[in-house]
Amino acid sequence: MKIKTRSMILVSLFTALTAIGAFIKIPVGAVPITLQFVFTALAAILLGPKLGALSQLIYVILGLIGIPIFTEGGGLGYIFKPSFGYLIGFILGAYIIGIMVSKYKSTKFLPMLMACIVGVLFIYAIGVPYLYLILKYVTGANISFYKALKIGFIVFIPGDIIKCVLTALIGSKVIPILKKY
């Protein structure tokens, strides 16, 4: 895939914004509330599936090589953190959101909201099982899958709905402006 200079800049921008979103956090148990999803979803909406996912892949790679851009630092050892599955999910979530927005070619709020909700569900589909496996088998915690679902998904639903609404609002306002250029 050949990437234009403008696309490289935008991918880099969303990689950086996702990193910034990691530092805007509210600690809640094993997985903090952050603004990373907002930037992941905006990358997908504004850049499309491939470039949106690329911005998140670069974010994960930069964190894994040791740049402290994750919520609790960085480095290869981060793969043993319970929250790492959500970072992997950002890549898939961005791709799914980008596909849905591109497929419907709509700049309307509701299709973008639906895409964000589906995308965040894909993030949880990777993040929650990963959380469970790391807590149970790496840290040795006595945890059921239901408990992992509760602490890694259910408590975040209200905030994620707000983030999806915010992202869809921003996307529905920004895309028509960008189409002029």
N, C-alpha and C positions, 0 to 999 in steps of 0.2 A: 504494500500500500504506500503510494507516494503521498507525502504530507506537505501541503503548502506552508509557507512561513506564517501566514495568519493563523492557520490551524495549530501549528506548533506553539505559537504564543498563547492561544486560547487553552490548549491542553495544559500547558505549563501553569497558566493562571488558575485553572480549576484544581490542579494538583496542589498548588500553594494554598488556595482557599480551603480545600479539604484539610490540609495540615493545620491551618488557622482554626478551623472548626473543631479540631481535636482539643485545642487548648481552651475553648469556651465550653466548659463542662460542669456538670453537677454530679458529684459522686453519689451513686446509688448501688450499693452492693458490688457484685462482681463486674458489672458493666455500667459505666457512667452514661449519663445523658449528655450528648454533645450536639453540635450543629453540623457534624460531618455529613449526615444524610441530606441536608438541605443543599449542600454544595455538590454532592454526588448526583442528586436528582436534577439540579440545575445544569450540571455538565451534560447529562443525558439529553435534557430537553433542548438545550441551546447548541450542542455540538453533534448530536445524533448518537446512535448506538456504538459505533466503533471508536470514535474519538472520545466520547464520554467514558466508555469502559477503559480506554487507553489512559486517560487522566487518572483513573483510580488505580490501574495497574502500576503506573509509575509511582504513585503515592505509596503503595504497598512495598514496591521494590526499594524505594528510597529509605523507608523505615526499616526494612529488613537488613539493608547494608550498614545500618548503624546511625543514620541521622535521626535524632530524637524528635520525630514528628508525630508519633502515636500518642495517645492520651497518657501513657506511662513510659515514654521514652522511645526506644527503638532497638534494633539489633536482631540477629537471627534467633536468639532465645525467646523473642516475642511470640513465636509460634506456639509456645507452651502457655501463653496467657489465655484465660477463658474467653476474652473478648476478641481474639484474633479471627475467629470464624466470621465475625461481622465484617471485618476488613476484607476478607475474601468475598463476602457477600456484596460488598460495595461494587466490585467489578461486575458481577453478574447483574446486580440490581440496576446499575447504570445502563448496561446493555439492554435489558428488558424494557426499561422506561424509554430509552431511545428508540427501540424498535416500535413500541406502541405509539409513541408520539409521531414518528416518521410514517408509520402505516396509515394512521388516520389523518395525517396532514392537517390537523386542526390546531388553531391557535386559541381555541376556546378553553375556558376554565375547567369544565367538567371532564372532558377527555384527558386533560393533563392530570387532574386530580385522580382519576381512575388509574392512570399509568403509574403515578407515584405510589398509590396504595398497593398495586400489584408488585411494583418494584421493591417496596419495603417488606412485603411478605416473602419475596424471594431472598432478601437479605436475612430475614429471620429463619427461613428454611435451611440456610447454611449455618447461621450464627448459633441458634439454640442447640442443635445436636453437637456442634463443636464445643460449646460451653459445657454441656453435659459430659461429654467424653473427657475433656481436660479436668473438670472438677472431680469426676469420679475416678478416673484411672491415672491421672498424673498427680493431682494433689491429694488423692485418697479420701476425698470428702464423701460422706455418707449421704448421697443425694439421689432422689428418684428423677425420672424424666419429667414427671409432672412438676416437681419443684423447680427443675431447670426451666421449664416452660413458663412457670410463674415468675421467676426472678429474671429471666432473660427475654421475655416477650410481653406477658400480660401487663406488668407494671408500666411498660412503655407505650401502650396503646394510645392513651389520651395525648401524650406529647407528640407521638408520631402522626396522629391525625392533624394536629395543629401544624406540624412541619409540612405535611403533605398539602394542606390548604395554603400555607404561606408560599410554598414552592410553586404550586399551580397558579396562584395569583401573580407572582413575579414572572413566571414563564409566559402567561397569557398576555402580560403587558409588554414584556421585552421582545418577544419574537416578532410581533408586527413592526416594531421599531427597527430591528436588525434586518428584516426583509427589505427595507428601504435602501440598505447599503450593499 
